[in-house]
């Protein structure tokens, strides 16, 4: 059973890594969008 877990572990890590990467990118895009909107507001 432990051997099976070790075989599947890398795949689980990869899946979690991809999800984490997508979430980080999504958050960065949201922060960038907020920054751009706040800059436009301060200029006017």
PDB file of N, CA, C and O in Angstrom, chain B, residues numbered from 101:
ATOM      1  N   UNK B 101       0.848  -1.204   0.000  1.00  0.00           N
ATOM      2  CA  UNK B 101       0.000   0.000   0.000  1.00  0.00           C
ATOM      3  C   UNK B 101       0.883   1.255   0.000  1.00  0.00           C
ATOM      4  O   UNK B 101       0.598   2.214  -0.716  1.00  0.00           O
ATOM      5  N   UNK B 102       1.953   1.248   0.801  1.00  0.00           N
ATOM      6  CA  UNK B 102       2.840   2.416   0.845  1.00  0.00           C
ATOM      7  C   UNK B 102       3.501   2.611  -0.509  1.00  0.00           C
ATOM      8  O   UNK B 102       3.662   3.743  -0.965  1.00  0.00           O
ATOM      9  N   UNK B 103       3.886   1.515  -1.155  1.00  0.00           N
ATOM     10  CA  UNK B 103       4.533   1.617  -2.467  1.00  0.00           C
ATOM     11  C   UNK B 103       3.581   2.260  -3.472  1.00  0.00           C
ATOM     12  O   UNK B 103       3.997   3.084  -4.286  1.00  0.00           O
ATOM     13  N   UNK B 104       2.305   1.882  -3.412  1.00  0.00           N
ATOM     14  CA  UNK B 104       1.314   2.470  -4.321  1.00  0.00           C
ATOM     15  C   UNK B 104       1.190   3.971  -4.058  1.00  0.00           C
ATOM     16  O   UNK B 104       1.083   4.764  -4.993  1.00  0.00           O
ATOM     17  N   UNK B 105       1.205   4.350  -2.789  1.00  0.00           N
ATOM     18  CA  UNK B 105       1.103   5.772  -2.437  1.00  0.00           C
ATOM     19  C   UNK B 105       2.284   6.538  -3.021  1.00  0.00           C
ATOM     20  O   UNK B 105       2.116   7.634  -3.555  1.00  0.00           O
ATOM     21  N   UNK B 106       3.484   5.958  -2.918  1.00  0.00           N
ATOM     22  CA  UNK B 106       4.682   6.618  -3.440  1.00  0.00           C
ATOM     23  C   UNK B 106       4.593   6.769  -4.954  1.00  0.00           C
ATOM     24  O   UNK B 106       5.093   7.747  -5.511  1.00  0.00           O
ATOM     25  N   UNK B 107       3.957   5.803  -5.625  1.00  0.00           N
ATOM     26  CA  UNK B 107       3.819   5.890  -7.092  1.00  0.00           C
ATOM     27  C   UNK B 107       2.856   7.010  -7.472  1.00  0.00           C
ATOM     28  O   UNK B 107       3.078   7.715  -8.456  1.00  0.00           O
ATOM     29  N   UNK B 108       1.798   7.173  -6.704  1.00  0.00           N
ATOM     30  CA  UNK B 108       0.774   8.178  -7.016  1.00  0.00           C
ATOM     31  C   UNK B 108       1.165   9.568  -6.517  1.00  0.00           C
ATOM     32  O   UNK B 108       0.710  10.576  -7.059  1.00  0.00           O
ATOM     33  N   UNK B 109       2.008   9.622  -5.485  1.00  0.00           N
ATOM     34  CA  UNK B 109       2.367  10.897  -4.864  1.00  0.00           C
ATOM     35  C   UNK B 109       2.836  11.962  -5.854  1.00  0.00           C
ATOM     36  O   UNK B 109       2.334  13.085  -5.808  1.00  0.00           O
ATOM     37  N   UNK B 110       3.785  11.651  -6.752  1.00  0.00           N
ATOM     38  CA  UNK B 110       4.256  12.671  -7.703  1.00  0.00           C
ATOM     39  C   UNK B 110       3.131  13.254  -8.546  1.00  0.00           C
ATOM     40  O   UNK B 110       3.122  14.451  -8.832  1.00  0.00           O
ATOM     41  N   UNK B 111       2.176  12.406  -8.949  1.00  0.00           N
ATOM     42  CA  UNK B 111       1.066  12.894  -9.775  1.00  0.00           C
ATOM     43  C   UNK B 111       0.197  13.857  -8.967  1.00  0.00           C
ATOM     44  O   UNK B 111      -0.251  14.882  -9.482  1.00  0.00           O
ATOM     45  N   UNK B 112      -0.037  13.518  -7.692  1.00  0.00           N
ATOM     46  CA  UNK B 112      -0.842  14.393  -6.832  1.00  0.00           C
ATOM     47  C   UNK B 112      -0.132  15.731  -6.654  1.00  0.00           C
ATOM     48  O   UNK B 112      -0.753  16.792  -6.726  1.00  0.00           O
ATOM     49  N   UNK B 113       1.187  15.666  -6.420  1.00  0.00           N
ATOM     50  CA  UNK B 113       1.966  16.905  -6.253  1.00  0.00           C
ATOM     51  C   UNK B 113       1.868  17.755  -7.506  1.00  0.00           C
ATOM     52  O   UNK B 113       1.713  18.973  -7.426  1.00  0.00           O
ATOM     53  N   UNK B 114       1.959  17.114  -8.663  1.00  0.00           N
ATOM     54  CA  UNK B 114       1.904  17.855  -9.928  1.00  0.00           C
ATOM     55  C   UNK B 114       0.549  18.542 -10.075  1.00  0.00           C
ATOM     56  O   UNK B 114       0.471  19.706 -10.466  1.00  0.00           O
ATOM     57  N   UNK B 115      -0.522  17.803  -9.755  1.00  0.00           N
ATOM     58  CA  UNK B 115      -1.867  18.381  -9.860  1.00  0.00           C
ATOM     59  C   UNK B 115      -2.002  19.574  -8.915  1.00  0.00           C
ATOM     60  O   UNK B 115      -2.481  20.637  -9.309  1.00  0.00           O
ATOM     61  N   UNK B 116      -1.573  19.388  -7.661  1.00  0.00           N
ATOM     62  CA  UNK B 116      -1.669  20.480  -6.684  1.00  0.00           C
ATOM     63  C   UNK B 116      -0.818  21.656  -7.131  1.00  0.00           C
ATOM     64  O   UNK B 116      -1.218  22.810  -6.973  1.00  0.00           O
ATOM     65  N   UNK B 117       0.351  21.373  -7.686  1.00  0.00           N
ATOM     66  CA  UNK B 117       1.244  22.436  -8.145  1.00  0.00           C
ATOM     67  C   UNK B 117       0.600  23.251  -9.253  1.00  0.00           C
ATOM     68  O   UNK B 117       0.673  24.480  -9.250  1.00  0.00           O
ATOM     69  N   UNK B 118      -0.033  22.565 -10.205  1.00  0.00           N
ATOM     70  CA  UNK B 118      -0.681  23.272 -11.317  1.00  0.00           C
ATOM     71  C   UNK B 118      -1.819  24.148 -10.798  1.00  0.00           C
ATOM     72  O   UNK B 118      -1.974  25.293 -11.221  1.00  0.00           O
ATOM     73  N   UNK B 119      -2.612  23.598  -9.876  1.00  0.00           N
ATOM     74  CA  UNK B 119      -3.733  24.363  -9.315  1.00  0.00           C
ATOM     75  C   UNK B 119      -3.199  25.587  -8.569  1.00  0.00           C
ATOM     76  O   UNK B 119      -3.736  26.687  -8.701  1.00  0.00           O
ATOM     77  N   UNK B 120      -2.133  25.384  -7.782  1.00  0.00           N
ATOM     78  CA  UNK B 120      -1.549  26.494  -7.019  1.00  0.00           C
ATOM     79  C   UNK B 120      -1.021  27.561  -7.970  1.00  0.00           C
ATOM     80  O   UNK B 120      -1.213  28.755  -7.738  1.00  0.00           O
ATOM     81  N   UNK B 121      -0.354  27.129  -9.045  1.00  0.00           N
ATOM     82  CA  UNK B 121       0.195  28.086 -10.017  1.00  0.00           C
ATOM     83  C   UNK B 121      -0.926  28.913 -10.628  1.00  0.00           C
ATOM     84  O   UNK B 121      -0.813  30.133 -10.750  1.00  0.00           O
ATOM     85  N   UNK B 122      -2.013  28.240 -11.013  1.00  0.00           N
ATOM     86  CA  UNK B 122      -3.135  28.949 -11.642  1.00  0.00           C
ATOM     87  C   UNK B 122      -3.739  29.956 -10.663  1.00  0.00           C
ATOM     88  O   UNK B 122      -4.092  31.071 -11.047  1.00  0.00           O
ATOM     89  N   UNK B 123      -3.856  29.552  -9.388  1.00  0.00           N
ATOM     90  CA  UNK B 123      -4.426  30.462  -8.391  1.00  0.00           C
ATOM     91  C   UNK B 123      -3.527  31.675  -8.200  1.00  0.00           C
ATOM     92  O   UNK B 123      -4.008  32.803  -8.096  1.00  0.00           O
ATOM     93  N   UNK B 124      -2.209  31.437  -8.153  1.00  0.00           N
ATOM     94  CA  UNK B 124      -1.262  32.549  -7.967  1.00  0.00           C
ATOM     95  C   UNK B 124      -1.347  33.510  -9.149  1.00  0.00           C
ATOM     96  O   UNK B 124      -1.381  34.727  -8.968  1.00  0.00           O
ATOM     97  N   UNK B 125      -1.381  32.954 -10.362  1.00  0.00           N
ATOM     98  CA  UNK B 125      -1.460  33.806 -11.560  1.00  0.00           C
ATOM     99  C   UNK B 125      -2.762  34.601 -11.537  1.00  0.00           C
ATOM    100  O   UNK B 125      -2.781  35.790 -11.857  1.00  0.00           O
ATOM    101  N   UNK B 126      -3.855  33.928 -11.153  1.00  0.00           N
ATOM    102  CA  UNK B 126      -5.152  34.597 -11.106  1.00  0.00           C
ATOM    103  C   UNK B 126      -5.125  35.759 -10.113  1.00  0.00           C
ATOM    104  O   UNK B 126      -5.624  36.848 -10.397  1.00  0.00           O
ATOM    105  N   UNK B 127      -4.526  35.505  -8.932  1.00  0.00           N
ATOM    106  CA  UNK B 127      -4.437  36.559  -7.920  1.00  0.00           C
ATOM    107  C   UNK B 127      -3.589  37.717  -8.430  1.00  0.00           C
ATOM    108  O   UNK B 127      -3.942  38.881  -8.240  1.00  0.00           O
ATOM    109  N   UNK B 128      -2.464  37.395  -9.082  1.00  0.00           N
ATOM    110  CA  UNK B 128      -1.586  38.450  -9.608  1.00  0.00           C
ATOM    111  C   UNK B 128      -2.341  39.300 -10.623  1.00  0.00           C
ATOM    112  O   UNK B 128      -2.229  40.526 -10.616  1.00  0.00           O
ATOM    113  N   UNK B 129      -3.110  38.649 -11.498  1.00  0.00           N
ATOM    114  CA  UNK B 129      -3.859  39.392 -12.516  1.00  0.00           C
ATOM    115  C   UNK B 129      -4.890  40.299 -11.849  1.00  0.00           C
ATOM    116  O   UNK B 129      -5.091  41.435 -12.280  1.00  0.00           O
ATOM    117  N   UNK B 130      -5.543  39.800 -10.799  1.00  0.00           N
ATOM    118  CA  UNK B 130      -6.549  40.610 -10.101  1.00  0.00           C
ATOM    119  C   UNK B 130      -5.891  41.820  -9.460  1.00  0.00           C
ATOM    120  O   UNK B 130      -6.413  42.933  -9.533  1.00  0.00           O
ATOM    121  N   UNK B 131      -4.731  41.598  -8.827  1.00  0.00           N
ATOM    122  CA  UNK B 131      -4.026  42.706  -8.167  1.00  0.00           C
ATOM    123  C   UNK B 131      -3.588  43.728  -9.208  1.00  0.00           C
ATOM    124  O   UNK B 131      -3.705  44.933  -8.985  1.00  0.00           O
ATOM    125  N   UNK B 132      -3.083  43.252 -10.348  1.00  0.00           N
ATOM    126  CA  UNK B 132      -2.654  44.163 -11.414  1.00  0.00           C
ATOM    127  C   UNK B 132      -3.850  44.970 -11.908  1.00  0.00           C
ATOM    128  O   UNK B 132      -3.738  46.175 -12.132  1.00  0.00           O
ATOM    129  N   UNK B 133      -4.994  44.308 -12.079  1.00  0.00           N
ATOM    130  CA  UNK B 133      -6.191  44.994 -12.548  1.00  0.00           C
ATOM    131  C   UNK B 133      -6.611  46.072 -11.562  1.00  0.00           C
ATOM    132  O   UNK B 133      -6.985  47.174 -11.963  1.00  0.00           O
ATOM    133  N   UNK B 134      -6.550  45.756 -10.272  1.00  0.00           N
ATOM    134  CA  UNK B 134      -6.926  46.745  -9.252  1.00  0.00           C
ATOM    135  C   UNK B 134      -5.955  47.913  -9.299  1.00  0.00           C
ATOM    136  O   UNK B 134      -6.368  49.071  -9.224  1.00  0.00           O
ATOM    137  N   UNK B 135      -4.651  47.612  -9.424  1.00  0.00           N
ATOM    138  CA  UNK B 135      -3.640  48.669  -9.464  1.00  0.00           C
ATOM    139  C   UNK B 135      -3.889  49.603 -10.631  1.00  0.00           C
ATOM    140  O   UNK B 135      -3.789  50.821 -10.482  1.00  0.00           O
ATOM    141  N   UNK B 136      -4.214  49.050 -11.796  1.00  0.00           N
ATOM    142  CA  UNK B 136      -4.446  49.874 -12.983  1.00  0.00           C
ATOM    143  C   UNK B 136      -5.685  50.745 -12.768  1.00  0.00           C
ATOM    144  O   UNK B 136      -5.676  51.929 -13.108  1.00  0.00           O
ATOM    145  N   UNK B 137      -6.747  50.167 -12.207  1.00  0.00           N
ATOM    146  CA  UNK B 137      -7.977  50.933 -12.012  1.00  0.00           C
ATOM    147  C   UNK B 137      -7.755  52.042 -10.986  1.00  0.00           C
ATOM    148  O   UNK B 137      -8.279  53.144 -11.147  1.00  0.00           O
ATOM    149  N   UNK B 138      -6.986  51.766  -9.935  1.00  0.00           N
ATOM    150  CA  UNK B 138      -6.753  52.795  -8.914  1.00  0.00           C
ATOM    151  C   UNK B 138      -5.896  53.910  -9.492  1.00  0.00           C
ATOM    152  O   UNK B 138      -6.102  55.079  -9.163  1.00  0.00           O
ATOM    153  N   UNK B 139      -4.945  53.572 -10.340  1.00  0.00           N
ATOM    154  CA  UNK B 139      -4.100  54.600 -10.961  1.00  0.00           C
ATOM    155  C   UNK B 139      -4.958  55.525 -11.822  1.00  0.00           C
ATOM    156  O   UNK B 139      -4.797  56.745 -11.783  1.00  0.00           O
ATOM    157  N   UNK B 140      -5.867  54.942 -12.596  1.00  0.00           N
ATOM    158  CA  UNK B 140      -6.734  55.757 -13.454  1.00  0.00           C
ATOM    159  C   UNK B 140      -7.600  56.677 -12.588  1.00  0.00           C
ATOM    160  O   UNK B 140      -7.810  57.838 -12.938  1.00  0.00           O
ATOM    161  N   UNK B 141      -8.092  56.175 -11.483  1.00  0.00           N
ATOM    162  CA  UNK B 141      -8.952  56.979 -10.613  1.00  0.00           C
ATOM    163  C   UNK B 141      -8.163  58.144 -10.026  1.00  0.00           C
ATOM    164  O   UNK B 141      -8.671  59.263  -9.966  1.00  0.00           O
ATOM    165  N   UNK B 142      -6.932  57.897  -9.594  1.00  0.00           N
ATOM    166  CA  UNK B 142      -6.131  58.957  -8.970  1.00  0.00           C
ATOM    167  C   UNK B 142      -5.757  60.027  -9.997  1.00  0.00           C
ATOM    168  O   UNK B 142      -5.623  61.198  -9.642  1.00  0.00           O
ATOM    169  N   UNK B 143      -5.589  59.645 -11.250  1.00  0.00           N
ATOM    170  CA  UNK B 143      -5.205  60.611 -12.288  1.00  0.00           C
ATOM    171  C   UNK B 143      -6.339  61.590 -12.562  1.00  0.00           C
ATOM    172  O   UNK B 143      -6.095  62.781 -12.760  1.00  0.00           O
ATOM    173  N   UNK B 144      -7.578  61.099 -12.575  1.00  0.00           N
ATOM    174  CA  UNK B 144      -8.699  61.982 -12.901  1.00  0.00           C
ATOM    175  C   UNK B 144      -9.044  62.884 -11.721  1.00  0.00           C
ATOM    176  O   UNK B 144      -9.965  63.696 -11.813  1.00  0.00           O
TER     177      UNK B 144
END
